[in-house]
Amino acid sequence: MDQQGSLTKSVEQQALDLKIQQVFGDLAIDKRRLPASQLQKRGVPAYVGEWVLDSVAPGAGELNAEDAAKVQNWASKYIPGPGDTNLIKHRLISGDVIKVLTPVQIEVELTRRRQEQVGKMTLLGISDAVVGETLAQRYPELLKQGMWGVVQLVSTQEGVAVEGFKPMQASLNLEMYKEARKEFTLSEWRSLMLISMGYNPAAFGEEEQTLMLCRLLPLVQKNMHLMELAPKGTGKSYIYENVSPQVRLVSGGNVSPAVLFVNNMTGQPGLLARFAVVVLDEVQTLKFERPEEIVGGLKGYLANGKLTRGGLYEMGSDCSLVMLANILLDSEQQPLAEPLVRELPAFLQETAFLDRIRGLIPGWKLRKLSGECFARGIGLKSDFFGDALVAMRNDLEHDQRCARRIQLKGSKVYKRNEDSVRSIASGLLKIMFPDGNVSDADFNHYCVRPAKQLRQLIWEQLQTLDAEYRQYESDIAYEILPE
């Protein structure tokens, strides 16, 4: 790019930054501030780090040295490090009052001997803190996926007790968010979404941008089950780690039926009942306890949204399941394996399971992340951005619109293909056109066509693996009906 082109882009970015600040005010933040603060090196996700920045060193523009030092001083005082667990416990039994920033979760224990609520703070190694009866009433999310916040702890005769709790709370006005869309062109809004995700839109082409926006689909759509296959270094898990406390990333270790579905001993709901999105990262390396039970339970859940184990504690859930996996590429940067799922665990190659996945994101089409790929401008604060996306799940108008307007063509239409294309298109509509104001051309180009492409990749795997699916046409064709 020549100097004039670079200057023009700089002016465009400045204009967009100004517009975002004017429209969203305090809900916007310069995305360069968080990396400069070094907060994420302390193990906090972006939605927590930006909340700390806004609380300790509010301001616009890049983070200066004075504010960075102020943030680091606050972090060293309130954010516990990996080796601080015993020190904190020692201070508690010595009579100190401790304030720390940590995720807190309340579990209700109902047994013959015990019927009470206990607080869990896994980063502190505390699993049975005494909590007041009103805490869960004030913050019901503590009973589900838990909440990040500054907790005040004291040691009592009954054990460690939660004496105070100040949670992170984004101010969400969904109607304002939808109305704000009207102030931006489509290109500007796509850039805003990508910057809010932590990316620099100028580093990616249009197709790459769309694929990256597809990573938001599980947040805006209920039961949006996706798979992404990509080489290492393309940032598959980056957004899921940093966008919302309602997203749980499972990376490494053992995964059991009790963890995913429900613990039959205690009746405690598993991850799929507590979170809006559960992400299984690097599925090749995960160890599944009782894999047959997990696969059977997942097939049932993906098909009907019901969680159960052996017929006990049946419950419904709209949690989206995302599976991320690394694949090898050839010299042309195309997948080496054929079919694509050949390198994955056996259960992911089972067509009855694979068919229940809505779509496959072709992560091999994305470049490996480098310094220029990360956000440099003004975006939405991560806690507000994540809450707005998840709130869009309940906006059924987009779902109904896609169900009315999108119809698959052919002599024999496969229903799961049609349902998947409609659901993915609806999700993209919520991401790029949350106010519902979209032309037919943009609806096709930015919503329906990418939806067809994501489902087509699943469909090709099914037809390759199982002759039963070859009774249907190989290409998914669709038409868009008039309003």
C-alpha positions as CSV (number, residue, x, y, z in Angstrom):
1,M,0.0,0.0,0.0
2,D,1.4,3.5,-0.9
3,Q,1.7,6.3,1.5
4,Q,-1.5,8.0,0.3
5,G,-3.5,4.8,0.7
6,S,-2.1,4.4,4.2
7,L,-3.0,8.0,5.1
8,T,-6.5,7.5,3.7
9,K,-7.0,4.4,5.8
10,S,-5.7,6.3,8.9
11,V,-8.2,9.1,8.3
12,E,-11.0,6.5,7.9
13,Q,-10.1,4.8,11.1
14,Q,-10.0,8.1,12.9
15,A,-13.5,9.0,11.6
16,L,-14.8,5.6,12.7
17,D,-13.2,5.9,16.1
18,L,-14.9,9.3,16.6
19,K,-18.3,7.9,15.5
20,I,-18.1,5.0,17.8
21,Q,-17.3,7.2,20.7
22,Q,-20.1,9.6,19.8
23,V,-22.7,6.8,19.5
24,F,-21.7,4.5,22.4
25,G,-20.0,6.9,24.8
26,D,-18.7,5.2,27.9
27,L,-19.5,1.8,26.5
28,A,-16.5,2.2,24.0
29,I,-12.8,1.7,24.8
30,D,-9.5,2.0,23.0
31,K,-8.6,-1.6,22.4
32,R,-4.9,-0.7,22.7
33,R,-5.3,0.0,26.4
34,L,-5.6,-3.6,27.6
35,P,-2.5,-5.0,26.0
36,A,-0.5,-2.0,27.3
37,S,-1.8,-2.7,30.8
38,Q,-0.3,-6.3,30.9
39,L,-3.4,-7.4,32.8
40,Q,-4.0,-10.5,30.7
41,K,-0.6,-11.8,31.8
42,R,-2.3,-12.2,35.2
43,G,-4.7,-14.6,33.7
44,V,-7.8,-12.4,33.5
45,P,-9.9,-12.4,30.3
46,A,-10.5,-9.3,28.3
47,Y,-13.9,-8.6,29.6
48,V,-12.5,-8.5,33.2
49,G,-9.3,-6.6,32.2
50,E,-11.3,-3.8,30.5
51,W,-13.6,-3.6,33.5
52,V,-10.5,-3.1,35.7
53,L,-9.1,-0.5,33.4
54,D,-12.4,1.4,33.4
55,S,-12.5,1.2,37.2
56,V,-8.9,2.1,38.0
57,A,-7.7,4.2,35.2
58,P,-10.6,5.5,33.1
59,G,-9.8,7.6,30.0
60,A,-9.5,7.7,26.3
61,G,-6.5,7.0,24.0
62,E,-3.6,4.8,24.6
63,L,-2.7,3.9,28.2
64,N,0.1,6.2,29.5
65,A,2.9,5.1,31.7
66,E,1.4,6.7,34.8
67,D,-2.0,4.9,34.4
68,A,-0.2,1.6,33.5
69,A,1.7,1.8,36.8
70,K,-1.6,2.6,38.6
71,V,-3.3,-0.5,37.1
72,Q,-0.3,-2.7,37.9
73,N,-0.3,-1.6,41.5
74,W,-4.0,-2.3,41.8
75,A,-3.5,-5.7,40.1
76,S,-0.7,-6.7,42.4
77,K,-2.9,-5.9,45.4
78,Y,-6.2,-7.5,44.3
79,I,-5.5,-10.1,41.5
80,P,-4.0,-13.3,43.1
81,G,-1.2,-15.0,41.2
82,P,-0.8,-18.8,40.8
83,G,1.4,-19.1,43.9
84,D,-0.7,-16.9,46.2
85,T,-3.3,-19.4,47.3
86,N,-1.6,-20.5,50.5
87,L,-0.6,-17.0,51.3
88,I,-4.2,-15.8,51.1
89,K,-5.4,-18.7,53.3
90,H,-2.6,-17.9,55.8
91,R,-3.7,-14.3,56.0
92,L,-7.3,-15.3,56.5
93,I,-6.6,-17.6,59.4
94,S,-4.4,-14.8,60.8
95,G,-7.5,-12.6,61.0
96,D,-6.9,-10.4,57.9
97,V,-9.8,-9.2,55.8
98,I,-9.0,-10.1,52.2
99,K,-10.2,-8.4,49.0
100,V,-9.5,-10.2,45.7
101,L,-10.7,-10.1,42.1
102,T,-11.9,-13.7,41.3
103,P,-14.7,-15.6,39.7
104,V,-17.3,-16.7,42.3
105,Q,-19.9,-19.4,42.0
106,I,-22.6,-20.6,44.4
107,E,-23.6,-24.2,44.5
108,V,-26.6,-25.5,46.4
109,E,-26.0,-28.7,48.2
110,L,-29.0,-30.8,49.0
111,T,-28.2,-34.0,50.8
112,R,-29.6,-35.8,53.9
113,R,-26.9,-34.2,56.0
114,R,-26.5,-30.9,54.3
115,Q,-28.9,-28.4,52.8
116,E,-27.1,-25.1,52.2
117,Q,-25.4,-22.8,49.7
118,V,-21.6,-22.7,49.4
119,G,-19.3,-20.4,47.6
120,K,-16.7,-21.7,45.2
121,M,-13.6,-19.7,44.2
122,T,-11.5,-22.2,42.3
123,L,-8.6,-19.7,41.7
124,L,-8.2,-19.5,45.5
125,G,-8.6,-23.2,46.2
126,I,-11.8,-22.5,48.2
127,S,-14.8,-24.8,47.6
128,D,-17.0,-24.3,50.6
129,A,-17.1,-20.6,51.6
130,V,-20.0,-19.5,53.8
131,V,-22.4,-17.2,51.8
132,G,-25.3,-15.2,53.0
133,E,-28.8,-16.1,51.9
134,T,-29.4,-12.9,50.0
135,L,-26.3,-13.0,47.8
136,A,-27.8,-15.5,45.3
137,Q,-31.1,-13.5,45.3
138,R,-29.2,-10.3,44.4
139,Y,-27.0,-12.0,41.7
140,P,-28.8,-15.1,40.3
141,E,-26.0,-15.6,37.8
142,L,-23.8,-16.8,40.7
143,L,-26.0,-20.0,40.7
144,K,-25.3,-20.6,37.0
145,Q,-22.0,-19.8,35.4
146,G,-20.8,-17.7,38.3
147,M,-19.6,-14.1,38.1
148,W,-16.3,-12.2,38.2
149,G,-16.0,-9.5,40.9
150,V,-14.1,-8.2,43.9
151,V,-14.9,-10.4,46.9
152,Q,-14.3,-9.6,50.5
153,L,-13.4,-12.7,52.6
154,V,-13.0,-13.2,56.3
155,S,-12.3,-16.3,58.5
156,T,-15.1,-17.2,60.9
157,Q,-15.8,-20.2,63.2
158,E,-17.8,-21.7,60.4
159,G,-15.0,-21.3,57.9
160,V,-14.1,-18.8,55.2
161,A,-17.1,-16.4,54.7
162,V,-18.0,-14.0,51.9
163,E,-18.5,-10.7,53.6
164,G,-18.9,-8.6,50.5
165,F,-19.1,-8.9,46.7
166,K,-18.9,-6.2,44.0
167,P,-19.6,-7.9,40.6
168,M,-18.7,-6.7,37.2
169,Q,-21.8,-5.4,35.6
170,A,-22.2,-4.1,32.1
171,S,-25.0,-1.6,31.4
172,L,-27.0,-3.2,28.7
173,N,-29.8,-1.6,26.7
174,L,-30.5,-3.9,23.8
175,E,-32.8,-1.4,22.1
176,M,-30.1,1.2,22.2
177,Y,-27.7,-1.3,20.7
178,K,-30.0,-2.0,17.8
179,E,-30.8,1.6,17.2
180,A,-27.1,2.4,17.2
181,R,-26.7,0.1,14.2
182,K,-28.5,2.8,12.1
183,E,-25.7,5.2,12.6
184,F,-23.1,3.0,10.8
185,T,-22.7,1.7,7.3
186,L,-22.4,-2.1,6.9
187,S,-18.6,-1.8,6.4
188,E,-18.3,0.4,9.5
189,W,-20.4,-2.0,11.6
190,R,-18.5,-5.0,10.5
191,S,-15.3,-3.2,11.5
192,L,-16.8,-2.3,14.9
193,M,-17.7,-6.0,15.5
194,L,-14.2,-7.1,14.6
195,I,-12.5,-4.4,16.7
196,S,-14.7,-5.3,19.6
197,M,-13.6,-9.0,19.2
198,G,-10.0,-7.7,19.4
199,Y,-9.0,-7.8,15.7
200,N,-7.8,-5.2,13.2
201,P,-10.3,-5.4,10.3
202,A,-7.8,-3.8,7.9
203,A,-5.6,-6.9,8.2
204,F,-8.3,-9.2,6.7
205,G,-10.1,-9.5,3.5
206,E,-13.9,-9.7,3.2
207,E,-14.2,-13.5,3.3
208,E,-11.8,-13.7,6.2
209,Q,-13.8,-11.1,8.1
210,T,-17.0,-13.0,7.5
211,L,-15.5,-16.2,8.8
212,M,-14.2,-14.5,11.9
213,L,-17.7,-13.0,12.5
214,C,-19.1,-16.6,12.2
215,R,-17.2,-17.3,15.5
216,L,-19.9,-15.1,17.2
217,L,-22.8,-17.3,15.9
218,P,-22.9,-19.5,19.1
219,L,-23.4,-16.4,21.2
220,V,-26.3,-14.9,19.3
221,Q,-28.1,-18.2,18.4
222,K,-29.5,-20.8,20.8
223,N,-28.3,-24.3,20.2
224,M,-25.9,-23.2,17.5
225,H,-23.5,-26.2,17.4
226,L,-20.4,-25.6,15.3
227,M,-17.1,-27.0,14.5
228,E,-14.0,-25.1,13.3
229,L,-11.0,-26.9,11.8
230,A,-7.8,-24.8,11.3
231,P,-4.0,-25.0,11.7
232,K,-2.4,-23.7,14.9
233,G,-2.0,-19.9,15.3
234,T,-5.3,-18.7,13.7
235,G,-6.9,-17.7,17.0
236,K,-9.7,-20.2,17.1
237,S,-10.1,-20.0,20.9
238,Y,-9.1,-16.3,21.3
239,I,-12.6,-14.8,21.1
240,Y,-14.2,-17.5,23.3
241,E,-11.7,-16.9,26.1
242,N,-12.3,-13.1,26.1
243,V,-15.8,-12.2,25.1
244,S,-18.1,-13.2,27.9
245,P,-18.4,-15.0,31.3
246,Q,-21.3,-16.9,29.7
247,V,-18.8,-18.7,27.5
248,R,-16.9,-21.6,29.0
249,L,-13.7,-22.8,27.2
250,V,-12.7,-26.4,28.1
251,S,-9.0,-27.0,27.1
252,G,-7.1,-30.1,28.1
253,G,-7.8,-32.5,30.9
254,N,-10.6,-35.0,31.5
255,V,-14.2,-34.4,30.4
256,S,-16.8,-36.6,32.2
257,P,-20.5,-37.0,31.7
258,A,-21.0,-35.4,35.1
259,V,-19.1,-32.3,34.0
260,L,-20.9,-31.9,30.7
261,F,-24.5,-33.0,31.6
262,V,-25.5,-33.5,35.2
263,N,-23.9,-35.1,38.3
264,N,-26.3,-37.9,39.3
265,M,-24.9,-38.0,42.8
266,T,-25.7,-34.4,43.6
267,G,-28.1,-33.3,40.9
268,Q,-25.7,-30.5,40.0
269,P,-26.2,-29.4,36.4
270,G,-23.2,-29.6,34.1
271,L,-21.6,-27.1,31.9
272,L,-24.1,-27.4,29.1
273,A,-26.9,-26.4,31.5
274,R,-25.0,-23.5,33.1
275,F,-23.4,-21.6,30.1
276,A,-24.7,-20.0,26.9
277,V,-21.7,-21.5,25.0
278,V,-19.4,-24.4,25.8
279,V,-16.3,-24.7,23.7
280,L,-14.2,-27.9,23.5
281,D,-10.8,-26.7,22.5
282,E,-8.3,-29.0,20.7
283,V,-10.7,-31.9,20.9
284,Q,-7.9,-34.3,19.8
285,T,-6.2,-33.8,23.1
286,L,-9.2,-34.0,25.4
287,K,-9.6,-37.2,27.4
288,F,-13.3,-38.3,27.6
289,E,-14.3,-40.4,30.5
290,R,-16.8,-43.0,29.5
291,P,-16.8,-41.8,25.8
292,E,-19.7,-44.0,24.8
293,E,-21.9,-42.3,27.4
294,I,-20.7,-38.8,26.4
295,V,-21.3,-39.4,22.7
296,G,-24.7,-40.9,23.4
297,G,-25.7,-38.0,25.6
298,L,-24.3,-35.4,23.2
299,K,-26.2,-36.9,20.2
300,G,-29.4,-36.7,22.2
301,Y,-28.6,-33.2,23.3
302,L,-27.7,-31.9,19.9
303,A,-30.9,-33.3,18.5
304,N,-33.4,-32.1,21.0
305,G,-31.7,-29.8,23.6
306,K,-32.4,-32.2,26.5
307,L,-29.7,-33.1,29.1
308,T,-30.1,-36.3,30.9
309,R,-28.1,-39.2,32.3
310,G,-29.8,-42.6,32.7
311,G,-33.2,-40.9,32.7
312,L,-32.4,-38.9,35.8
313,Y,-32.6,-35.1,36.2
314,E,-33.8,-34.4,32.7
315,M,-33.5,-30.7,31.8
316,G,-33.6,-28.5,28.7
317,S,-30.8,-26.3,27.6
318,D,-30.2,-23.8,24.8
319,C,-26.4,-23.9,25.2
320,S,-24.4,-23.8,22.0
321,L,-21.6,-26.4,21.7
322,V,-18.4,-25.5,19.7
323,M,-15.6,-27.9,18.9
324,L,-12.2,-26.7,17.8
325,A,-9.6,-28.9,16.3
326,N,-6.2,-28.4,14.7
327,I,-5.6,-29.9,11.2
328,L,-2.6,-30.3,8.9
329,L,-2.4,-28.4,5.6
330,D,-0.6,-29.2,2.4
331,S,1.8,-27.0,0.4
332,E,-1.2,-25.2,-1.1
333,Q,-2.6,-24.4,2.4
334,Q,-5.4,-26.8,1.9
335,P,-6.5,-29.6,4.4
336,L,-4.3,-32.7,4.1
337,A,-7.0,-35.1,5.3
338,E,-9.9,-36.3,3.2
339,P,-12.5,-36.3,4.5
340,L,-11.8,-33.3,6.7
341,V,-12.8,-35.0,9.9
342,R,-10.4,-38.0,9.4
343,E,-7.9,-36.7,12.0
344,L,-10.6,-36.1,14.7
345,P,-11.7,-38.5,17.4
346,A,-13.8,-41.4,16.2
347,F,-17.1,-40.0,17.6
348,L,-16.7,-36.9,15.5
349,Q,-16.5,-39.0,12.4
350,E,-19.7,-40.8,13.2
351,T,-22.3,-39.4,10.8
352,A,-25.2,-39.5,13.3
353,F,-23.2,-37.2,15.4
354,L,-21.7,-35.0,12.7
355,D,-25.1,-34.5,11.1
356,R,-26.3,-32.7,14.2
357,I,-23.5,-30.0,13.8
358,R,-25.0,-26.9,12.1
359,G,-21.9,-25.9,10.2
360,L,-18.2,-26.1,9.8
361,I,-16.0,-23.0,9.9
362,P,-13.1,-23.4,7.4
363,G,-10.4,-21.9,9.6
364,W,-7.7,-22.9,7.1
365,K,-8.9,-19.9,5.0
366,L,-7.8,-17.5,7.8
367,R,-4.2,-16.2,8.1
368,K,-2.1,-17.0,11.1
369,L,-2.4,-14.1,13.6
370,S,0.5,-11.6,13.8
371,G,0.9,-8.3,15.5
372,E,-0.9,-6.4,12.8
373,C,-4.0,-8.6,13.2
374,F,-4.9,-7.2,16.6
375,A,-7.2,-4.2,17.2
376,R,-5.8,-0.7,17.2
377,G,-8.9,1.4,17.3
378,I,-12.0,2.1,19.4
379,G,-14.4,-0.8,20.0
380,L,-17.1,-1.8,22.4
381,K,-16.1,-2.8,25.9
382,S,-16.0,-6.6,26.0
383,D,-18.4,-7.1,28.9
384,F,-21.1,-4.9,27.1
385,F,-20.3,-6.5,23.7
386,G,-20.7,-10.0,25.1
387,D,-23.9,-9.3,26.9
388,A,-25.4,-7.6,23.8
389,L,-24.6,-10.6,21.7
390,V,-26.1,-13.1,24.1
391,A,-29.2,-10.9,24.6
392,M,-29.8,-11.2,20.8
393,R,-30.5,-14.9,21.3
394,N,-34.0,-14.0,22.6
395,D,-34.8,-11.8,19.6
396,L,-36.9,-14.3,17.7
397,E,-38.0,-11.9,14.9
398,H,-34.8,-12.7,13.0
399,D,-35.3,-16.4,13.4
400,Q,-38.9,-16.1,12.1
401,R,-37.9,-14.0,9.2
402,C,-35.3,-16.5,8.0
403,A,-37.7,-19.4,8.5
404,R,-40.2,-17.6,6.2
405,R,-37.8,-16.4,3.6
406,I,-35.2,-19.1,3.1
407,Q,-36.2,-22.3,1.3
408,L,-34.0,-25.0,0.0
409,K,-34.5,-26.2,-3.6
410,G,-34.4,-29.7,-5.0
411,S,-36.5,-32.8,-5.7
412,K,-35.6,-34.0,-2.2
413,V,-34.8,-31.5,0.6
414,Y,-32.9,-32.7,3.7
415,K,-34.6,-31.0,6.7
416,R,-31.5,-30.7,8.8
417,N,-29.8,-28.8,6.0
418,E,-32.7,-26.4,5.8
419,D,-32.8,-25.9,9.5
420,S,-29.1,-25.3,9.7
421,V,-29.0,-22.8,6.8
422,R,-31.9,-20.8,8.4
423,S,-30.3,-20.8,11.8
424,I,-26.9,-19.7,10.7
425,A,-28.4,-17.0,8.4
426,S,-30.4,-15.7,11.3
427,G,-27.3,-15.6,13.5
428,L,-25.4,-13.6,10.9
429,L,-28.5,-11.3,10.5
430,K,-28.3,-10.6,14.3
431,I,-24.6,-9.9,14.2
432,M,-24.5,-7.6,11.2
433,F,-28.1,-6.2,11.0
434,P,-29.4,-6.4,14.6
435,D,-32.0,-3.7,13.8
436,G,-33.4,-5.9,11.0
437,N,-32.8,-3.3,8.3
438,V,-31.2,-5.2,5.4
439,S,-31.6,-5.2,1.7
440,D,-32.4,-8.4,-0.2
441,A,-28.9,-8.3,-1.8
442,D,-27.1,-7.9,1.5
443,F,-29.3,-10.5,3.1
444,N,-28.2,-13.0,0.5
445,H,-24.5,-12.0,0.3
446,Y,-23.7,-11.6,4.0
447,C,-26.2,-14.0,5.7
448,V,-27.7,-16.7,3.5
449,R,-24.7,-17.5,1.2
450,P,-22.2,-17.9,4.1
451,A,-24.8,-20.0,6.0
452,K,-25.1,-22.3,3.0
453,Q,-21.3,-22.5,2.7
454,L,-20.8,-23.5,6.4
455,R,-23.5,-26.2,6.2
456,Q,-22.2,-27.4,2.8
457,L,-18.9,-28.4,4.4
458,I,-20.8,-30.6,6.9
459,W,-22.9,-32.0,4.1
460,E,-19.8,-33.0,2.0
461,Q,-18.4,-34.9,5.0
462,L,-21.7,-36.8,5.5
463,Q,-21.9,-37.7,1.8
464,T,-18.3,-38.9,1.8
465,L,-18.6,-41.0,4.9
466,D,-22.1,-42.5,4.4
467,A,-23.8,-43.6,1.2
468,E,-27.2,-43.0,2.9
469,Y,-26.8,-39.3,2.4
470,R,-26.1,-39.7,-1.4
471,Q,-29.7,-40.1,-2.1
472,Y,-29.9,-36.3,-1.8
473,E,-28.3,-33.8,-4.1
474,S,-24.7,-33.0,-3.4
475,D,-25.0,-29.2,-3.6
476,I,-27.3,-27.4,-1.2
477,A,-29.4,-25.0,-3.3
478,Y,-31.7,-22.3,-1.9
479,E,-34.0,-19.5,-2.8
480,I,-35.0,-16.4,-0.9
481,L,-38.7,-15.8,-0.9
482,P,-40.1,-12.2,-1.0
483,E,-41.1,-10.6,2.3
